[in-house]
């Protein structure tokens, strides 16, 4: 029995209708506060600014999530 393998090219691209989600997480020791999922980047950034004003915490992990589709190039 023999097996034939072949390379098949694929592409991956952003799917605009899937949207983009923005989130921010405070990285101060002992702080678990986060912006929660936001549809607008400005909303997550505004949360960071407000959190810094309230707590003095000033370092955040920012996460941007999008949706992607893989399609066969052939």
N, CA, C and O atoms as a Tripos MOL2 file, in Angstrom:
@<TRIPOS>MOLECULE
protein
  296   295    74     0     0
PROTEIN
NO_CHARGES

@<TRIPOS>ATOM
      1 N           0.8470   -1.1760    0.0000 N.3       1 UNK1
      2 CA          0.0000    0.0000    0.0000 C.3       1 UNK1
      3 C           0.8980    1.2460    0.0000 C.2       1 UNK1
      4 O           1.8390    1.3270    0.7890 O.2       1 UNK1
      5 N           0.6220    2.1860   -0.8520 N.am      2 UNK2
      6 CA          1.4010    3.4250   -0.8940 C.3       2 UNK2
      7 C           0.4870    4.6150   -0.6230 C.2       2 UNK2
      8 O          -0.7110    4.5870   -0.9030 O.2       2 UNK2
      9 N           1.0840    5.6380   -0.0790 N.am      3 UNK3
     10 CA          0.3420    6.8540    0.2320 C.3       3 UNK3
     11 C           0.9100    7.9950   -0.6010 C.2       3 UNK3
     12 O           2.1250    8.1640   -0.6980 O.2       3 UNK3
     13 N           0.0240    8.7680   -1.1950 N.am      4 UNK4
     14 CA          0.4410    9.9200   -1.9780 C.3       4 UNK4
     15 C           0.0000   11.1710   -1.2290 C.2       4 UNK4
     16 O          -1.1820   11.3520   -0.9350 O.2       4 UNK4
     17 N           0.9600   12.0220   -0.9300 N.am      5 UNK5
     18 CA          0.6620   13.2880   -0.2680 C.3       5 UNK5
     19 C           1.0140   14.4120   -1.2240 C.2       5 UNK5
     20 O           1.9960   14.3230   -1.9600 O.2       5 UNK5
     21 N           0.2250   15.4540   -1.2150 N.am      6 UNK6
     22 CA          0.5590   16.6110   -2.0290 C.3       6 UNK6
     23 C           0.2470   17.8740   -1.2590 C.2       6 UNK6
     24 O          -0.6830   17.9290   -0.4550 O.2       6 UNK6
     25 N           1.0450   18.8800   -1.5250 N.am      7 UNK7
     26 CA          0.8680   20.1750   -0.8930 C.3       7 UNK7
     27 C          -0.2820   20.8990   -1.5760 C.2       7 UNK7
     28 O          -0.3400   20.9680   -2.8030 O.2       7 UNK7
     29 N          -1.1840   21.4300   -0.7880 N.am      8 UNK8
     30 CA         -2.2910   22.2170   -1.3220 C.3       8 UNK8
     31 C          -2.2260   23.5890   -0.6520 C.2       8 UNK8
     32 O          -2.3500   23.6990    0.5680 O.2       8 UNK8
     33 N          -2.0320   24.6200   -1.4510 N.am      9 UNK9
     34 CA         -1.9260   25.9830   -0.9070 C.3       9 UNK9
     35 C          -3.2790   26.4780   -0.4180 C.2       9 UNK9
     36 O          -4.3130   26.2330   -1.0400 O.2       9 UNK9
     37 N          -3.2480   27.1690    0.6910 N.am     10 UNK10
     38 CA         -4.4410   27.7920    1.2630 C.3      10 UNK10
     39 C          -4.1160   29.2450    1.6010 C.2      10 UNK10
     40 O          -2.9500   29.6160    1.7370 O.2      10 UNK10
     41 N          -5.1420   30.0450    1.7330 N.am     11 UNK11
     42 CA         -4.9830   31.4190    2.2030 C.3      11 UNK11
     43 C          -5.8810   31.6130    3.4130 C.2      11 UNK11
     44 O          -6.8750   30.9070    3.5870 O.2      11 UNK11
     45 N          -5.5200   32.5670    4.2360 N.am     12 UNK12
     46 CA         -6.3540   32.9250    5.3790 C.3      12 UNK12
     47 C          -6.5390   34.4320    5.3520 C.2      12 UNK12
     48 O          -5.5800   35.1910    5.2110 O.2      12 UNK12
     49 N          -7.7880   34.8490    5.4890 N.am     13 UNK13
     50 CA         -8.0990   36.2720    5.3970 C.3      13 UNK13
     51 C          -9.1710   36.6500    6.4240 C.2      13 UNK13
     52 O         -10.0140   35.8410    6.8130 O.2      13 UNK13
     53 N          -9.1000   37.9020    6.8380 N.am     14 UNK14
     54 CA        -10.0930   38.4670    7.7520 C.3      14 UNK14
     55 C         -11.4840   38.3960    7.1130 C.2      14 UNK14
     56 O         -11.6400   38.6530    5.9190 O.2      14 UNK14
     57 N         -12.4770   38.0490    7.9100 N.am     15 UNK15
     58 CA        -13.8630   38.0050    7.4510 C.3      15 UNK15
     59 C         -14.5670   39.2380    8.0360 C.2      15 UNK15
     60 O         -14.9120   39.2450    9.2180 O.2      15 UNK15
     61 N         -14.7830   40.2780    7.2220 N.am     16 UNK16
     62 CA        -15.3480   41.5300    7.7580 C.3      16 UNK16
     63 C         -16.6940   41.3410    8.4570 C.2      16 UNK16
     64 O         -16.9510   41.9920    9.4700 O.2      16 UNK16
     65 N         -17.5370   40.4850    7.9510 N.am     17 UNK17
     66 CA        -18.8530   40.3090    8.5750 C.3      17 UNK17
     67 C         -18.7600   39.6410    9.9440 C.2      17 UNK17
     68 O         -19.7300   39.6440   10.7020 O.2      17 UNK17
     69 N         -17.6020   39.0700   10.2640 N.am     18 UNK18
     70 CA        -17.4050   38.4650   11.5800 C.3      18 UNK18
     71 C         -17.1340   39.4850   12.6660 C.2      18 UNK18
     72 O         -17.2670   39.1930   13.8540 O.2      18 UNK18
     73 N         -16.7490   40.6960   12.2480 N.am     19 UNK19
     74 CA        -16.4930   41.7510   13.2170 C.3      19 UNK19
     75 C         -15.1360   41.6420   13.8770 C.2      19 UNK19
     76 O         -14.3770   40.7040   13.6320 O.2      19 UNK19
     77 N         -14.8480   42.6100   14.7110 N.am     20 UNK20
     78 CA        -13.6030   42.6680   15.4840 C.3      20 UNK20
     79 C         -13.9890   43.0180   16.9190 C.2      20 UNK20
     80 O         -14.8270   43.8890   17.1490 O.2      20 UNK20
     81 N         -13.3800   42.3430   17.8680 N.am     21 UNK21
     82 CA        -13.6460   42.5800   19.2860 C.3      21 UNK21
     83 C         -12.3650   43.1120   19.9310 C.2      21 UNK21
     84 O         -11.2760   42.5990   19.6750 O.2      21 UNK21
     85 N         -12.5030   44.1380   20.7640 N.am     22 UNK22
     86 CA        -11.3770   44.7590   21.4690 C.3      22 UNK22
     87 C         -11.5690   44.5410   22.9650 C.2      22 UNK22
     88 O         -12.6700   44.7120   23.4890 O.2      22 UNK22
     89 N         -10.4850   44.1590   23.6520 N.am     23 UNK23
     90 CA        -10.5390   43.9670   25.0970 C.3      23 UNK23
     91 C          -9.2480   44.4920   25.7260 C.2      23 UNK23
     92 O          -8.1980   44.5120   25.0830 O.2      23 UNK23
     93 N          -9.3350   44.9080   26.9690 N.am     24 UNK24
     94 CA         -8.1630   45.3550   27.7230 C.3      24 UNK24
     95 C          -8.2050   44.7070   29.1060 C.2      24 UNK24
     96 O          -9.2660   44.5720   29.7160 O.2      24 UNK24
     97 N          -7.0400   44.3170   29.5780 N.am     25 UNK25
     98 CA         -6.9020   43.6460   30.8650 C.3      25 UNK25
     99 C          -5.8410   44.3670   31.6780 C.2      25 UNK25
    100 O          -4.7270   44.5810   31.2000 O.2      25 UNK25
    101 N          -6.1800   44.7380   32.8960 N.am     26 UNK26
    102 CA         -5.1970   45.3740   33.7770 C.3      26 UNK26
    103 C          -4.1710   44.3190   34.1940 C.2      26 UNK26
    104 O          -4.5360   43.2030   34.5650 O.2      26 UNK26
    105 N          -2.8910   44.6770   34.1300 N.am     27 UNK27
    106 CA         -1.8340   43.7250   34.5000 C.3      27 UNK27
    107 C          -1.1840   44.0440   35.8430 C.2      27 UNK27
    108 O          -0.1620   43.4520   36.1910 O.2      27 UNK27
    109 N          -1.7630   44.9690   36.5950 N.am     28 UNK28
    110 CA         -1.2190   45.2740   37.9220 C.3      28 UNK28
    111 C          -1.3580   44.0440   38.8180 C.2      28 UNK28
    112 O          -2.3850   43.3670   38.7750 O.2      28 UNK28
    113 N          -0.3500   43.7480   39.6230 N.am     29 UNK29
    114 CA         -0.4230   42.5870   40.5210 C.3      29 UNK29
    115 C          -1.6770   42.6320   41.3900 C.2      29 UNK29
    116 O          -1.9680   43.6340   42.0440 O.2      29 UNK29
    117 N          -2.4070   41.5250   41.3810 N.am     30 UNK30
    118 CA         -3.6100   41.4080   42.2010 C.3      30 UNK30
    119 C          -4.8510   42.0340   41.6100 C.2      30 UNK30
    120 O          -5.9260   41.9190   42.1990 O.2      30 UNK30
    121 N          -4.7460   42.6910   40.4720 N.am     31 UNK31
    122 CA         -5.9200   43.3110   39.8500 C.3      31 UNK31
    123 C          -6.4030   42.4290   38.7060 C.2      31 UNK31
    124 O          -5.6380   42.1040   37.7980 O.2      31 UNK31
    125 N          -7.6470   42.0530   38.7540 N.am     32 UNK32
    126 CA         -8.2010   41.1860   37.7080 C.3      32 UNK32
    127 C          -9.2420   41.9260   36.8680 C.2      32 UNK32
    128 O         -10.0300   41.2990   36.1600 O.2      32 UNK32
    129 N          -9.2440   43.2450   36.9460 N.am     33 UNK33
    130 CA        -10.2620   44.0010   36.2100 C.3      33 UNK33
    131 C          -9.9580   44.0120   34.7210 C.2      33 UNK33
    132 O          -8.8050   43.9790   34.2900 O.2      33 UNK33
    133 N         -11.0530   44.0610   33.9440 N.am     34 UNK34
    134 CA        -10.9430   44.0620   32.4880 C.3      34 UNK34
    135 C         -12.0980   44.8340   31.8740 C.2      34 UNK34
    136 O         -13.1430   45.0270   32.4950 O.2      34 UNK34
    137 N         -11.8870   45.2630   30.6560 N.am     35 UNK35
    138 CA        -12.9000   46.0760   29.9770 C.3      35 UNK35
    139 C         -14.1070   45.2680   29.5370 C.2      35 UNK35
    140 O         -15.1960   45.8130   29.3620 O.2      35 UNK35
    141 N         -13.9150   43.9770   29.3610 N.am     36 UNK36
    142 CA        -14.9470   43.1620   28.7370 C.3      36 UNK36
    143 C         -14.8950   43.3830   27.2290 C.2      36 UNK36
    144 O         -14.2570   44.3290   26.7670 O.2      36 UNK36
    145 N         -15.5570   42.5250   26.4570 N.am     37 UNK37
    146 CA        -15.5230   42.6440   25.0050 C.3      37 UNK37
    147 C         -16.2010   43.9370   24.5400 C.2      37 UNK37
    148 O         -17.2960   44.2720   24.9930 O.2      37 UNK37
    149 N         -15.5460   44.6450   23.6440 N.am     38 UNK38
    150 CA        -16.0670   45.9110   23.1190 C.3      38 UNK38
    151 C         -16.0570   45.8690   21.5870 C.2      38 UNK38
    152 O         -15.1380   45.3210   20.9790 O.2      38 UNK38
    153 N         -17.0700   46.4440   20.9850 N.am     39 UNK39
    154 CA        -17.1350   46.5040   19.5220 C.3      39 UNK39
    155 C         -16.2710   47.6240   18.9490 C.2      39 UNK39
    156 O         -15.9250   47.6130   17.7670 O.2      39 UNK39
    157 N         -15.9280   48.5890   19.7980 N.am     40 UNK40
    158 CA        -15.1280   49.7240   19.3290 C.3      40 UNK40
    159 C         -13.8300   49.8080   20.1170 C.2      40 UNK40
    160 O         -13.8290   49.6560   21.3380 O.2      40 UNK40
    161 N         -12.7270   50.0500   19.4190 N.am     41 UNK41
    162 CA        -11.4240   50.1700   20.0680 C.3      41 UNK41
    163 C         -11.4260   51.3060   21.0930 C.2      41 UNK41
    164 O         -10.8220   51.1900   22.1600 O.2      41 UNK41
    165 N         -12.1060   52.3960   20.7620 N.am     42 UNK42
    166 CA        -12.1460   53.5490   21.6660 C.3      42 UNK42
    167 C         -12.7890   53.1980   23.0030 C.2      42 UNK42
    168 O         -12.3940   53.7380   24.0370 O.2      42 UNK42
    169 N         -13.7740   52.3010   22.9980 N.am     43 UNK43
    170 CA        -14.4360   51.9150   24.2480 C.3      43 UNK43
    171 C         -13.4670   51.1930   25.1780 C.2      43 UNK43
    172 O         -13.4580   51.4530   26.3810 O.2      43 UNK43
    173 N         -12.6570   50.2980   24.6380 N.am     44 UNK44
    174 CA        -11.6620   49.5940   25.4560 C.3      44 UNK44
    175 C         -10.5900   50.5660   25.9500 C.2      44 UNK44
    176 O         -10.1510   50.4800   27.0970 O.2      44 UNK44
    177 N         -10.1730   51.4850   25.0900 N.am     45 UNK45
    178 CA         -9.1740   52.4800   25.4930 C.3      45 UNK45
    179 C          -9.7210   53.4110   26.5630 C.2      45 UNK45
    180 O          -9.0110   53.7510   27.5100 O.2      45 UNK45
    181 N         -10.9720   53.8270   26.4240 N.am     46 UNK46
    182 CA        -11.5930   54.6860   27.4330 C.3      46 UNK46
    183 C         -11.6620   53.9750   28.7780 C.2      46 UNK46
    184 O         -11.4760   54.5950   29.8250 O.2      46 UNK46
    185 N         -11.9330   52.6680   28.7480 N.am     47 UNK47
    186 CA        -11.9550   51.9060   29.9920 C.3      47 UNK47
    187 C         -10.5780   51.9540   30.6590 C.2      47 UNK47
    188 O         -10.4830   52.1500   31.8710 O.2      47 UNK47
    189 N          -9.5090   51.7750   29.8720 N.am     48 UNK48
    190 CA         -8.1410   51.8360   30.4120 C.3      48 UNK48
    191 C          -7.8780   53.1900   31.0630 C.2      48 UNK48
    192 O          -7.3340   53.2560   32.1650 O.2      48 UNK48
    193 N          -8.2570   54.2540   30.3920 N.am     49 UNK49
    194 CA         -8.0330   55.5980   30.9270 C.3      49 UNK49
    195 C          -8.7830   55.7920   32.2440 C.2      49 UNK49
    196 O          -8.2340   56.3290   33.2060 O.2      49 UNK49
    197 N         -10.0260   55.3550   32.2770 N.am     50 UNK50
    198 CA        -10.8150   55.4710   33.5030 C.3      50 UNK50
    199 C         -10.2530   54.6180   34.6340 C.2      50 UNK50
    200 O         -10.2180   55.0500   35.7860 O.2      50 UNK50
    201 N          -9.8160   53.4140   34.3030 N.am     51 UNK51
    202 CA         -9.2500   52.5210   35.3120 C.3      51 UNK51
    203 C          -7.9690   53.1270   35.8990 C.2      51 UNK51
    204 O          -7.7450   53.0660   37.1080 O.2      51 UNK51
    205 N          -7.1420   53.7050   35.0430 N.am     52 UNK52
    206 CA         -5.9260   54.3590   35.5280 C.3      52 UNK52
    207 C          -6.2770   55.5190   36.4490 C.2      52 UNK52
    208 O          -5.6450   55.7000   37.4900 O.2      52 UNK52
    209 N          -7.2770   56.3020   36.0750 N.am     53 UNK53
    210 CA         -7.6990   57.4190   36.9120 C.3      53 UNK53
    211 C          -8.1910   56.9800   38.2740 C.2      53 UNK53
    212 O          -7.9390   57.6530   39.2740 O.2      53 UNK53
    213 N          -8.8970   55.8490   38.3240 N.am     54 UNK54
    214 CA         -9.4430   55.3480   39.5950 C.3      54 UNK54
    215 C          -8.4040   54.6570   40.4590 C.2      54 UNK54
    216 O          -8.4470   54.7650   41.6840 O.2      54 UNK54
    217 N          -7.4580   53.9380   39.8280 N.am     55 UNK55
    218 CA         -6.5800   53.0420   40.5830 C.3      55 UNK55
    219 C          -5.0960   53.4080   40.5230 C.2      55 UNK55
    220 O          -4.3260   52.9960   41.3910 O.2      55 UNK55
    221 N          -4.6900   54.1710   39.5200 N.am     56 UNK56
    222 CA         -3.2750   54.4360   39.3110 C.3      56 UNK56
    223 C          -2.5750   53.3410   38.5150 C.2      56 UNK56
    224 O          -1.4070   53.4860   38.1560 O.2      56 UNK56
    225 N          -3.2850   52.2390   38.2360 N.am     57 UNK57
    226 CA         -2.6990   51.1610   37.4210 C.3      57 UNK57
    227 C          -2.5330   51.6830   35.9960 C.2      57 UNK57
    228 O          -3.4450   52.2980   35.4430 O.2      57 UNK57
    229 N          -1.3650   51.4340   35.4060 N.am     58 UNK58
    230 CA         -1.1320   52.0570   34.0990 C.3      58 UNK58
    231 C          -0.5590   51.1350   33.0250 C.2      58 UNK58
    232 O          -0.0890   51.6140   31.9940 O.2      58 UNK58
    233 N          -0.5900   49.8170   33.2500 N.am     59 UNK59
    234 CA         -0.1340   48.8780   32.2200 C.3      59 UNK59
    235 C          -1.2600   47.8780   31.9550 C.2      59 UNK59
    236 O          -1.8290   47.2940   32.8780 O.2      59 UNK59
    237 N          -1.5620   47.7000   30.6780 N.am     60 UNK60
    238 CA         -2.6780   46.8520   30.2660 C.3      60 UNK60
    239 C          -2.2520   45.8960   29.1640 C.2      60 UNK60
    240 O          -1.3460   46.1900   28.3840 O.2      60 UNK60
    241 N          -2.9050   44.7730   29.1120 N.am     61 UNK61
    242 CA         -2.7530   43.8430   27.9900 C.3      61 UNK61
    243 C          -3.9560   44.0770   27.0920 C.2      61 UNK61
    244 O          -5.1010   43.9700   27.5300 O.2      61 UNK61
    245 N          -3.6890   44.3960   25.8350 N.am     62 UNK62
    246 CA         -4.7810   44.6450   24.8970 C.3      62 UNK62
    247 C          -4.9010   43.4610   23.9450 C.2      62 UNK62
    248 O          -3.9000   42.9370   23.4570 O.2      62 UNK62
    249 N          -6.1310   43.0520   23.6900 N.am     63 UNK63
    250 CA         -6.3930   41.9070   22.8200 C.3      63 UNK63
    251 C          -7.3790   42.3350   21.7440 C.2      63 UNK63
    252 O          -8.4280   42.9110   22.0330 O.2      63 UNK63
    253 N          -7.0230   42.0440   20.5020 N.am     64 UNK64
    254 CA         -7.9210   42.2890   19.3680 C.3      64 UNK64
    255 C          -8.2220   40.9400   18.7400 C.2      64 UNK64
    256 O          -7.3120   40.2070   18.3530 O.2      64 UNK64
    257 N          -9.4900   40.6210   18.6420 N.am     65 UNK65
    258 CA         -9.9160   39.3390   18.0830 C.3      65 UNK65
    259 C         -10.7060   39.5900   16.8160 C.2      65 UNK65
    260 O         -11.6460   40.3840   16.8020 O.2      65 UNK65
    261 N         -10.3170   38.9060   15.7560 N.am     66 UNK66
    262 CA        -11.1030   38.9850   14.5290 C.3      66 UNK66
    263 C         -11.4900   37.5770   14.0930 C.2      66 UNK66
    264 O         -11.1380   36.5930   14.7440 O.2      66 UNK66
    265 N         -12.1980   37.5000   13.0170 N.am     67 UNK67
    266 CA        -12.6000   36.2150   12.4450 C.3      67 UNK67
    267 C         -11.8960   36.0580   11.1040 C.2      67 UNK67
    268 O         -11.7440   37.0210   10.3520 O.2      67 UNK67
    269 N         -11.4730   34.8420   10.8160 N.am     68 UNK68
    270 CA        -10.7430   34.5850    9.5860 C.3      68 UNK68
    271 C         -11.3240   33.3540    8.8930 C.2      68 UNK68
    272 O         -11.8770   32.4560    9.5280 O.2      68 UNK68
    273 N         -11.1820   33.3470    7.5940 N.am     69 UNK69
    274 CA        -11.6350   32.2030    6.7880 C.3      69 UNK69
    275 C         -10.4350   31.6560    6.0200 C.2      69 UNK69
    276 O          -9.6590   32.4080    5.4300 O.2      69 UNK69
    277 N         -10.3040   30.3430    6.0410 N.am     70 UNK70
    278 CA         -9.2780   29.6640    5.2680 C.3      70 UNK70
    279 C          -9.9320   29.1220    4.0000 C.2      70 UNK70
    280 O         -10.9710   28.4640    4.0530 O.2      70 UNK70
    281 N          -9.3060   29.4090    2.8640 N.am     71 UNK71
    282 CA         -9.8270   28.8990    1.5840 C.3      71 UNK71
    283 C          -8.6860   28.2500    0.8070 C.2      71 UNK71
    284 O          -7.5250   28.6490    0.9050 O.2      71 UNK71
    285 N          -9.0500   27.2660    0.0570 N.am     72 UNK72
    286 CA         -8.0930   26.5720   -0.7970 C.3      72 UNK72
    287 C          -7.7190   27.4810   -1.9560 C.2      72 UNK72
    288 O          -8.6010   28.0650   -2.5860 O.2      72 UNK72
    289 N          -6.4390   27.6130   -2.2480 N.am     73 UNK73
    290 CA         -5.9650   28.5300   -3.2740 C.3      73 UNK73
    291 C          -6.1900   27.9750   -4.6840 C.2      73 UNK73
    292 O          -6.1930   28.7390   -5.6500 O.2      73 UNK73
    293 N          -6.3730   26.7000   -4.8100 N.am     74 UNK74
    294 CA         -6.5510   26.1130   -6.1520 C.3      74 UNK74
    295 C          -7.9670   26.2790   -6.6670 C.2      74 UNK74
    296 O          -8.2760   25.8410   -7.7750 O.2      74 UNK74
@<TRIPOS>BOND
     1     1     2 1
     2     2     3 1
     3     3     4 2
     4     3     5 am
     5     5     6 1
     6     6     7 1
     7     7     8 2
     8     7     9 am
     9     9    10 1
    10    10    11 1
    11    11    12 2
    12    11    13 am
    13    13    14 1
    14    14    15 1
    15    15    16 2
    16    15    17 am
    17    17    18 1
    18    18    19 1
    19    19    20 2
    20    19    21 am
    21    21    22 1
    22    22    23 1
    23    23    24 2
    24    23    25 am
    25    25    26 1
    26    26    27 1
    27    27    28 2
    28    27    29 am
    29    29    30 1
    30    30    31 1
    31    31    32 2
    32    31    33 am
    33    33    34 1
    34    34    35 1
    35    35    36 2
    36    35    37 am
    37    37    38 1
    38    38    39 1
    39    39    40 2
    40    39    41 am
    41    41    42 1
    42    42    43 1
    43    43    44 2
    44    43    45 am
    45    45    46 1
    46    46    47 1
    47    47    48 2
    48    47    49 am
    49    49    50 1
    50    50    51 1
    51    51    52 2
    52    51    53 am
    53    53    54 1
    54    54    55 1
    55    55    56 2
    56    55    57 am
    57    57    58 1
    58    58    59 1
    59    59    60 2
    60    59    61 am
    61    61    62 1
    62    62    63 1
    63    63    64 2
    64    63    65 am
    65    65    66 1
    66    66    67 1
    67    67    68 2
    68    67    69 am
    69    69    70 1
    70    70    71 1
    71    71    72 2
    72    71    73 am
    73    73    74 1
    74    74    75 1
    75    75    76 2
    76    75    77 am
    77    77    78 1
    78    78    79 1
    79    79    80 2
    80    79    81 am
    81    81    82 1
    82    82    83 1
    83    83    84 2
    84    83    85 am
    85    85    86 1
    86    86    87 1
    87    87    88 2
    88    87    89 am
    89    89    90 1
    90    90    91 1
    91    91    92 2
    92    91    93 am
    93    93    94 1
    94    94    95 1
    95    95    96 2
    96    95    97 am
    97    97    98 1
    98    98    99 1
    99    99   100 2
   100    99   101 am
   101   101   102 1
   102   102   103 1
   103   103   104 2
   104   103   105 am
   105   105   106 1
   106   106   107 1
   107   107   108 2
   108   107   109 am
   109   109   110 1
   110   110   111 1
   111   111   112 2
   112   111   113 am
   113   113   114 1
   114   114   115 1
   115   115   116 2
   116   115   117 am
   117   117   118 1
   118   118   119 1
   119   119   120 2
   120   119   121 am
   121   121   122 1
   122   122   123 1
   123   123   124 2
   124   123   125 am
   125   125   126 1
   126   126   127 1
   127   127   128 2
   128   127   129 am
   129   129   130 1
   130   130   131 1
   131   131   132 2
   132   131   133 am
   133   133   134 1
   134   134   135 1
   135   135   136 2
   136   135   137 am
   137   137   138 1
   138   138   139 1
   139   139   140 2
   140   139   141 am
   141   141   142 1
   142   142   143 1
   143   143   144 2
   144   143   145 am
   145   145   146 1
   146   146   147 1
   147   147   148 2
   148   147   149 am
   149   149   150 1
   150   150   151 1
   151   151   152 2
   152   151   153 am
   153   153   154 1
   154   154   155 1
   155   155   156 2
   156   155   157 am
   157   157   158 1
   158   158   159 1
   159   159   160 2
   160   159   161 am
   161   161   162 1
   162   162   163 1
   163   163   164 2
   164   163   165 am
   165   165   166 1
   166   166   167 1
   167   167   168 2
   168   167   169 am
   169   169   170 1
   170   170   171 1
   171   171   172 2
   172   171   173 am
   173   173   174 1
   174   174   175 1
   175   175   176 2
   176   175   177 am
   177   177   178 1
   178   178   179 1
   179   179   180 2
   180   179   181 am
   181   181   182 1
   182   182   183 1
   183   183   184 2
   184   183   185 am
   185   185   186 1
   186   186   187 1
   187   187   188 2
   188   187   189 am
   189   189   190 1
   190   190   191 1
   191   191   192 2
   192   191   193 am
   193   193   194 1
   194   194   195 1
   195   195   196 2
   196   195   197 am
   197   197   198 1
   198   198   199 1
   199   199   200 2
   200   199   201 am
   201   201   202 1
   202   202   203 1
   203   203   204 2
   204   203   205 am
   205   205   206 1
   206   206   207 1
   207   207   208 2
   208   207   209 am
   209   209   210 1
   210   210   211 1
   211   211   212 2
   212   211   213 am
   213   213   214 1
   214   214   215 1
   215   215   216 2
   216   215   217 am
   217   217   218 1
   218   218   219 1
   219   219   220 2
   220   219   221 am
   221   221   222 1
   222   222   223 1
   223   223   224 2
   224   223   225 am
   225   225   226 1
   226   226   227 1
   227   227   228 2
   228   227   229 am
   229   229   230 1
   230   230   231 1
   231   231   232 2
   232   231   233 am
   233   233   234 1
   234   234   235 1
   235   235   236 2
   236   235   237 am
   237   237   238 1
   238   238   239 1
   239   239   240 2
   240   239   241 am
   241   241   242 1
   242   242   243 1
   243   243   244 2
   244   243   245 am
   245   245   246 1
   246   246   247 1
   247   247   248 2
   248   247   249 am
   249   249   250 1
   250   250   251 1
   251   251   252 2
   252   251   253 am
   253   253   254 1
   254   254   255 1
   255   255   256 2
   256   255   257 am
   257   257   258 1
   258   258   259 1
   259   259   260 2
   260   259   261 am
   261   261   262 1
   262   262   263 1
   263   263   264 2
   264   263   265 am
   265   265   266 1
   266   266   267 1
   267   267   268 2
   268   267   269 am
   269   269   270 1
   270   270   271 1
   271   271   272 2
   272   271   273 am
   273   273   274 1
   274   274   275 1
   275   275   276 2
   276   275   277 am
   277   277   278 1
   278   278   279 1
   279   279   280 2
   280   279   281 am
   281   281   282 1
   282   282   283 1
   283   283   284 2
   284   283   285 am
   285   285   286 1
   286   286   287 1
   287   287   288 2
   288   287   289 am
   289   289   290 1
   290   290   291 1
   291   291   292 2
   292   291   293 am
   293   293   294 1
   294   294   295 1
   295   295   296 2
@<TRIPOS>SUBSTRUCTURE
     1 UNK1         2 RESIDUE 1 A UNK
     2 UNK2         6 RESIDUE 1 A UNK
     3 UNK3        10 RESIDUE 1 A UNK
     4 UNK4        14 RESIDUE 1 A UNK
     5 UNK5        18 RESIDUE 1 A UNK
     6 UNK6        22 RESIDUE 1 A UNK
     7 UNK7        26 RESIDUE 1 A UNK
     8 UNK8        30 RESIDUE 1 A UNK
     9 UNK9        34 RESIDUE 1 A UNK
    10 UNK10       38 RESIDUE 1 A UNK
    11 UNK11       42 RESIDUE 1 A UNK
    12 UNK12       46 RESIDUE 1 A UNK
    13 UNK13       50 RESIDUE 1 A UNK
    14 UNK14       54 RESIDUE 1 A UNK
    15 UNK15       58 RESIDUE 1 A UNK
    16 UNK16       62 RESIDUE 1 A UNK
    17 UNK17       66 RESIDUE 1 A UNK
    18 UNK18       70 RESIDUE 1 A UNK
    19 UNK19       74 RESIDUE 1 A UNK
    20 UNK20       78 RESIDUE 1 A UNK
    21 UNK21       82 RESIDUE 1 A UNK
    22 UNK22       86 RESIDUE 1 A UNK
    23 UNK23       90 RESIDUE 1 A UNK
    24 UNK24       94 RESIDUE 1 A UNK
    25 UNK25       98 RESIDUE 1 A UNK
    26 UNK26      102 RESIDUE 1 A UNK
    27 UNK27      106 RESIDUE 1 A UNK
    28 UNK28      110 RESIDUE 1 A UNK
    29 UNK29      114 RESIDUE 1 A UNK
    30 UNK30      118 RESIDUE 1 A UNK
    31 UNK31      122 RESIDUE 1 A UNK
    32 UNK32      126 RESIDUE 1 A UNK
    33 UNK33      130 RESIDUE 1 A UNK
    34 UNK34      134 RESIDUE 1 A UNK
    35 UNK35      138 RESIDUE 1 A UNK
    36 UNK36      142 RESIDUE 1 A UNK
    37 UNK37      146 RESIDUE 1 A UNK
    38 UNK38      150 RESIDUE 1 A UNK
    39 UNK39      154 RESIDUE 1 A UNK
    40 UNK40      158 RESIDUE 1 A UNK
    41 UNK41      162 RESIDUE 1 A UNK
    42 UNK42      166 RESIDUE 1 A UNK
    43 UNK43      170 RESIDUE 1 A UNK
    44 UNK44      174 RESIDUE 1 A UNK
    45 UNK45      178 RESIDUE 1 A UNK
    46 UNK46      182 RESIDUE 1 A UNK
    47 UNK47      186 RESIDUE 1 A UNK
    48 UNK48      190 RESIDUE 1 A UNK
    49 UNK49      194 RESIDUE 1 A UNK
    50 UNK50      198 RESIDUE 1 A UNK
    51 UNK51      202 RESIDUE 1 A UNK
    52 UNK52      206 RESIDUE 1 A UNK
    53 UNK53      210 RESIDUE 1 A UNK
    54 UNK54      214 RESIDUE 1 A UNK
    55 UNK55      218 RESIDUE 1 A UNK
    56 UNK56      222 RESIDUE 1 A UNK
    57 UNK57      226 RESIDUE 1 A UNK
    58 UNK58      230 RESIDUE 1 A UNK
    59 UNK59      234 RESIDUE 1 A UNK
    60 UNK60      238 RESIDUE 1 A UNK
    61 UNK61      242 RESIDUE 1 A UNK
    62 UNK62      246 RESIDUE 1 A UNK
    63 UNK63      250 RESIDUE 1 A UNK
    64 UNK64      254 RESIDUE 1 A UNK
    65 UNK65      258 RESIDUE 1 A UNK
    66 UNK66      262 RESIDUE 1 A UNK
    67 UNK67      266 RESIDUE 1 A UNK
    68 UNK68      270 RESIDUE 1 A UNK
    69 UNK69      274 RESIDUE 1 A UNK
    70 UNK70      278 RESIDUE 1 A UNK
    71 UNK71      282 RESIDUE 1 A UNK
    72 UNK72      286 RESIDUE 1 A UNK
    73 UNK73      290 RESIDUE 1 A UNK
    74 UNK74      294 RESIDUE 1 A UNK
